C-alpha cells in the first residue's frame, strides 16, 4: 500500500504524522510525506528517513482580506502539482494531520478519487482539517469532543494521538543516566513547548529555594532557547545547587528525559499531552492562553476531568496557587499514582496502531 501523509506548520502536526509513518513502514507499506518547503517538516521528515515532497501553501490574514487571493492562488497551483505527483506515485490513501498544506494535498486526492483520512490532534478542530473532514472517508480524533457538531458521526473514530516509537523505546534507566539523576531520587521536568514559556520560567525560579529544600528532588528546567540567558541569571544557581537543578534552552532527547522523570510542568499542546499520557506522567498543566480558539485549555480540561493532571491558568502561575499545586505534585506520592492510573485511560500507547488500522480500512474501501 502506498500512503501519502501530510501536515505542516508546527511539530504538533508533524510528530504524530511521523509516528503513523513509523507504524505503516513497520507493516511493510510505502510512505511519502507532503509538507511545505519552509516548515519544520522540511527538516524533521528527511531526518526520519521518509521521502519528502514540498508544496507551497499559506493562510490568509483576516485583517487584510486581499491576502486571500494569494492563498487561493497558491492552493490552486499546489493542487495541480499534487495531482501530477499522485499520478506518478499512485497513492492508495492520503492522511492529513493539519496545516494549510493539507488543503491542496487533500483536494488533489478528492479530485482523483483517492480516499482521505483526517487526523485531528486537538480538542478543537483546525481550519484545514475541518474543511477536509466534509469529504473525508474517515476522521480520526484524539478527543471525541473535537468532532461534535463538525464531523459526521459515521465517519468519526477516536484513535488518540500517535506518539513516535523513540518515546516508547526510552527507558527510565537510560534517561536517568543521560540526565545524571540517581535512581532513588525524584525528578521534575519543566518545559513550555519548543519556544519556552516566560511565565512558567519565572514562576519556577521563584520556587527555587522551596524546591531545593527537598534533598531528594532533581529539576530539569527546559527554558526555551530565547529564555535561557534570562532564566539562568534569575536562578543564579550556585555550583552546589546546579548539581540538582539543570537548566537547558532546548532538549533534543525529550523521550529519554520524560522516561526518566516522575512529574512534569508543561503547556497543554497536543504532542506534549500525548507523550505525557503515553508514559503516564503526573502533570501540572499551564495551557498557552493564545492558542487558536484556546484549544490548549480545552485539551487540558480533558486531562483534569480524567484525574490525570492539575491545571492552572497562565496568568496565575506567579501566585501562591502555583506553588501549592506544584508542592502537592512533588510531595504526595498518592496523587502521582492516581494521575498515572488516570493517564493510562487515554490509551495513547495504541494510538499509532489504531490510526494505521483506520488508514488501511479506508484504502480498501
N, C-alpha and C positions, 0 to 999 in steps of 0.2 A: 504494500500500500504506500502511495506517495502522499505525504501530508505537508501542506503549507501552514506554518504557524506565523502569525503576525501580531505585532504590538510595538508601541513606541512611546517616547516621551519621558518615561520615568522607569526606574528599576522595579517599581511596583507592578508594572506590566510585564517587564522582561523576565524577572526571576521565575514567576510561575510558568511562563511560556517555556523557559529553558528546562524547568522541572518536567513538564509534559514531554518536551523533546527527548529528554533522557529516557523517560519511560517508554516512549514509542520506539526509540532506537533499540532499547533493550529487547523489545518484542520483535525486532527484525524489520521494522518499517523504515522508509527513507524520509527524512525530514528536511525541509527547506525553511528558511526564515525570511520574511519580508518586513523591512523596517525603514527608517529614514536614514539618510546619509550622515546627518549631524547628531542624532540622538545617542544616548548611552548604549543602545542596542548595537550600534555600528562597531563598538569596542567589545562589548560583553559576548555577543553572539559568536564572532570569529574565535575569540578566546576559548569558547566552549566547543569549538570544532564543528559547528553547524554551518552549512553553506548559507551565505547571506547575500540578499539582493536588496538594493536600496530604491526607494520610491519617494519622490518629493510629496509633501503634504503639509498643510497648515490650517489653522483655525482662523477665525475672524474676530476682530476687536469690536465688541458691541458699541463702544463709544465712537467708533469710526466705521459706520455702515459700509462705506465704499470698499473696505478690506475684504468684504465677502466675495467681490468679483475676482480678486486674486486667488482666494481659497478655492473657489469653484473651478477656476481655470487650471490650477494645479491638480485638483481631484480628477478632472476630466482627462488631463494628459496622463496622469499616473494610472488611471483605469485602463486606458488604451495600452499602455506599456505592460500592465499586469496581464492583460488578455494575451498579448504576444508571448509573454513568459509562460503562461499556463499552457499555451499551445505546444510549447517545447517540452515542459516537464510533466504535463498531463496529471495534475493532482486529482486524487480521489476525494479529498475533503480539505477545507480550509478552516482553520481555527483562529478566531480573532480575540485578542485579550484587551483591546482598548488602545486609545491614542488615535490621532487623526489619520495615520497611515492605514488603519484598518478599513477606512471608508472606501478608498479606491480598490483595495485588495478584495474586500468583501463584495463590492459591487461587480467587479470583474467576474468573481466566482458565480454570483447570481445570474449574470448575463450569459454565462457559458454552461449553466446547468450543474455547477459543482456545489454540493451541499456545504453549508456554512454552519459551524458551531461557534457560538459566542460564549466566552467565559468572563463573568464579572467578579472581580476580586473584593469589591467594597460593598457596604450595606446600602449604598445609593448608586444606581447605575449611571455610568458615564455617558456622555452625549453620543459618542461613536457607537458604543455597544447598544444603546437604546435605539438608535437608527437601524442598525443591522439586525437587531432582535426581531423586528417585524417580519422579516422574510427568512430568518434562520431556521435550519432544520431542528436544532436543539439549542437551548440556552442554559448553560451550567452556571450555578450560583454558589457563592461562598456562604451567603446568608439568604434564607428564604425571603426575608423582608425586601430584598432588592428587586424581586420580581413582582411584588404586589402592585396591581394596577398598571403594570407596564408590559408584562410578558404573558402570553397565552399559557395558562396552566398546563395544557397538554404538551407544551414544548419544554417547560422548566424542569430542571433536576438539580438538587442540591448535592454538589460533589465536595465542597470545601475548596480551599485554596492550595494548589500544589506547592510543595517545598522541595528544593533541589536535594539530590541524594547526598551531596557533600555535607549537608547539615546533619542528616541522619547518621552518616558514617563517622562523624566526630565522636570521640568518647570523652568521658569525664577525666580519665587518666591523662590522655594526650593533651586535653585542654588545660588541665592544671599544670602540667609540665611546661607548656608554652607560656602560660600566664605567670608562672613562678609562685603558685599558691599551694600551700600544704594540703594534703588530702583531708585532714580533720578540721580545716578552717571553714568559715562561712565566706562566700564570695558574692558581692553585689556588683552588678554591671549596670552602668547608666549610659544611655545614648538617646540622641534626639533625632535620629534619621541621618541621612548621608551628609546633611549640611549642619547638623547640630541644632541646639535649641538654647538660646541665651537665658531664658527664664529658668529652665531646668538646671543649667550650669550654675547660675547664681544661687539658686536655692540649695543646691547640693553643697556648694562651697560654704554656705552659711552653716551647714550641718557638720562641717568637718570635725570640730572638736568633739561633738557628741558621738559621732560615728566611730572615730578613732579611740574613744574611751572604751570601746568594746575590743578587748585584746585579741579576740579570735576572728575579727572581721577584716576582710581584704576588699578593696574597692578598685574596680577598673572603670575609669571615667573617660568615655569617648566624647570629646567635646565638639567635634566638627572642625574641619581644617581652619576656618576663619576665626574660631573662638579659642584656639589652643593657647596663643600667647597671653590673651587677657585672662583666661581661667588659670593658667599657670601662675601668673602674677598674683591673682586674687587668692589662690590657695597658699602660696608661699610655703610649700612643704619643706620641712627640714629633711636631712638625709635619713633620719630615723623614721619619720612619717612616710617618706617616699617608699619605704620597704613594703608598706601595706596599702598605699594609695598610688596607683599607676594612672598617669594622665597621658592620653594619646589623642591626636587630632582625628585620625581615621583608623578603622580596623578592617584589614583585608582578610582576616582569618576569623570571621564572625561565627562560623559554625563551631569552631573549637572553643571560642570564648563562651558561647551560650551553653555548650555541653558541659563546661566546667562550672558554671555559676549556680547559685542557689535561689537567686531572685534578681529581678530587673526593675529599673525605672525607665520608661520609654514612651515615645509617641504611640499613636494607635493606628499607624498605617497598615495597609493590608499585608504586606510582606512581613513586617515586624510581628504582627499578631499571629500570622501563620506559623512563623518559626517558633514563637513563644508557646503556642498551643501544641505544635508538633513535638516539642521537647518537654512540654508540661511544666513550664517555668512560672512560679508565682510572680505577680507583676503589680506595680503601681503605674497606671497609665495616665498620661497627660496629653490629651488629644490636641493636635495642632488646630488652633481656632480659625485659621483662614483657609482650610481645605475646602475644595469645591462642595457647596451645599452642606458644609460642616459634616462631611461624611465620617471623619475620624471620631467625632463624638458619638455618632450612631454606631460605628464599629465597636467602640469601647463599651457602649451600653449592653451589647450582646454578651460580652465577656463578664461584665459586672453582674448582669442578671443571672448568668450561669454560676456565679460564685468563683470565677477563675481569676479575678483581679480586683484591686481597688482602683478608683478613678478620682482625679482632682482636676478642676479647670486650670487652664494655663495661667489665668490672671490670679490664681490663688496659691501658686506654688511657693511664693515668697512669704507665706503666712505660717503660723504655728500648726495649722491643719496638715500641711505637707509633712512637717517634721513628725507629727503624731502618727500619720499613716505609715510613713517610712519606718519609724521605730517599731510599730506593730508588726510590719512585714519582716523586719530583721530579727526581732526578739521572740516572736511567737511561732514555734515550730508547728503547732496545730493549725494555725491559719495557713501556713505554707502547704501543709499536707492536704487541707481541704481544697485549696486552689489547684494543686496538682491533679487531684481527682476530678475536679470540675473541668479543667482544661482537656482532659482525656475524652470528654464527651463530644468535643468538636471533631474527633476522628480525622484530624489533619494528616496523620500518617498515611492514610489510604487515599488521599485526595488525587494524587497523580494517577494512580491506577484506576480510580473511579472515572476520572475525566478521560483517560485513554479508552476505557470501555465505551463511553458515550461517543467519542470520536469514531471508533471502529463501527459502532452501530449506525451512525449517521452515514458513513461512507458506503455501507452495504445497502442502505435504503436508496 
